[in-house]
Amino acid sequence: MRGRRFLDHTSDIYVEAFGSNLKEAFEEAGMAIFETLVGNPESISPASKRVVEAEGYDLLSLLYEWLEKLLLLFEIDRFVGCRVIVEELNESEAFRVKGEVWGELYDETRHRPGTHVKSPTYWLMEVKKEDGKALVRFVLDI
């Protein structure tokens, strides 16, 4: 079982993403970024792909860097994703994640603007693994 949901927060966007392992939880976290940025994510076509890599010194910093790289993909390249695939996730000495984002360039005639995200934050950030499940929570500063 995997998915994502938006939790109540007074001023920012609080996300919970989960899956059967950390790869799936990171994929769902990535999709939450694009769902936030584009008001109608179903309008995004998987026309091309981008490779995204991030490194951290622990799982929290790895999640933060992953989310930041996905946000920069939109902010710099104007690329929006409709599918995120984590190919590698190393959680030992060198915390590293590598994945693909399938999507297309943002087109204001087809994609409705969502909520502008300034940055992911460490506030309320969690990475949990237990009983064959993985869960991440994080706040997006808007």
C-alpha positions in Angstrom: 0.0 0.0 0.0 1.3 3.4 -1.0 0.1 7.0 -1.2 0.3 10.5 0.0 -2.0 12.8 1.9 -2.0 16.4 2.9 -2.3 17.0 6.7 -3.7 20.0 8.5 -1.3 22.8 9.0 -2.1 26.4 9.9 0.1 28.2 7.4 2.2 25.8 5.2 1.7 22.5 3.4 2.2 19.4 5.6 2.6 16.1 3.6 2.6 12.5 4.6 3.9 10.0 2.0 4.1 6.3 2.6 4.9 3.0 0.9 6.1 -0.5 1.5 9.7 0.8 1.5 11.6 4.0 1.5 11.8 4.1 -2.3 8.0 4.2 -2.6 7.7 6.8 0.2 10.3 9.0 -1.6 8.4 8.6 -4.9 5.1 9.6 -3.3 6.9 12.6 -1.6 8.2 13.7 -5.0 4.7 13.4 -6.5 3.3 15.6 -3.6 5.7 18.4 -4.7 4.3 18.4 -8.3 0.7 18.0 -7.1 1.2 21.1 -5.0 2.8 23.1 -7.8 0.3 22.3 -10.5 -3.4 22.7 -9.7 -4.4 19.9 -12.2 -1.7 17.2 -12.1 -3.7 14.9 -14.3 -3.0 17.4 -17.2 0.7 16.5 -17.1 1.9 14.2 -19.9 4.9 11.8 -19.4 6.6 13.2 -22.6 10.2 13.1 -21.4 12.3 12.2 -18.4 14.8 13.9 -16.2 17.3 12.2 -13.9 17.5 13.6 -10.3 20.1 12.7 -7.7 20.5 13.8 -4.2 22.9 13.1 -1.3 22.6 13.6 2.4 24.4 12.8 5.7 21.3 11.0 7.2 17.8 10.1 6.1 16.3 13.5 7.0 18.9 15.5 5.0 18.5 13.0 2.1 14.7 13.6 2.1 15.3 17.4 2.2 17.8 17.3 -0.6 15.6 15.1 -2.7 12.6 17.4 -2.3 14.8 20.5 -3.0 16.1 19.0 -6.2 12.6 18.2 -7.4 11.5 21.8 -6.6 14.5 23.2 -8.4 13.6 21.1 -11.5 10.4 23.1 -11.6 11.8 26.5 -10.6 14.8 26.4 -12.9 13.8 24.2 -15.8 9.9 24.7 -15.6 9.6 20.9 -15.7 6.6 19.3 -14.0 6.4 15.6 -13.2 3.5 13.1 -13.4 5.6 10.1 -12.4 8.5 9.8 -10.1 10.6 6.6 -10.0 13.3 6.0 -7.4 15.9 3.7 -8.9 18.4 3.7 -6.1 18.2 4.6 -2.4 21.3 4.0 -0.3 20.8 4.5 3.4 24.2 3.3 4.7 27.4 5.4 4.9 26.7 7.5 1.9 23.0 8.5 1.9 22.1 8.8 -1.7 18.9 8.7 -3.9 18.7 8.6 -7.7 15.5 8.6 -9.7 13.7 9.6 -12.8 10.9 12.1 -13.2 8.6 11.7 -16.1 6.7 14.8 -17.3 6.9 17.8 -19.5 7.6 21.5 -19.5 5.1 23.6 -17.6 2.6 25.1 -20.1 0.4 27.8 -18.6 -2.3 27.2 -21.3 -2.8 23.6 -20.1 -1.5 23.5 -16.5 -3.3 25.4 -13.9 -1.0 27.1 -11.4 -1.1 25.5 -8.0 0.6 26.7 -4.8 4.0 28.4 -5.0 6.5 26.5 -2.8 9.5 28.4 -1.4 11.3 25.4 0.0 11.0 22.2 1.9 11.8 22.5 5.6 13.1 20.3 8.4 10.1 21.5 10.5 8.1 18.4 11.6 10.2 16.2 9.2 10.1 12.5 9.9 11.4 9.3 8.2 10.0 6.1 9.8 10.5 2.5 8.9 8.6 -0.2 10.7 6.7 -3.4 10.1 7.4 -3.5 6.4 6.2 0.0 5.9 7.9 3.4 5.3 6.6 6.8 6.0 7.9 10.3 5.5 6.4 13.6 6.7 7.6 17.1 5.8 6.4 20.7 5.6 6.6 22.8 2.4 7.1 26.5 3.1 4.7 28.5 0.9 
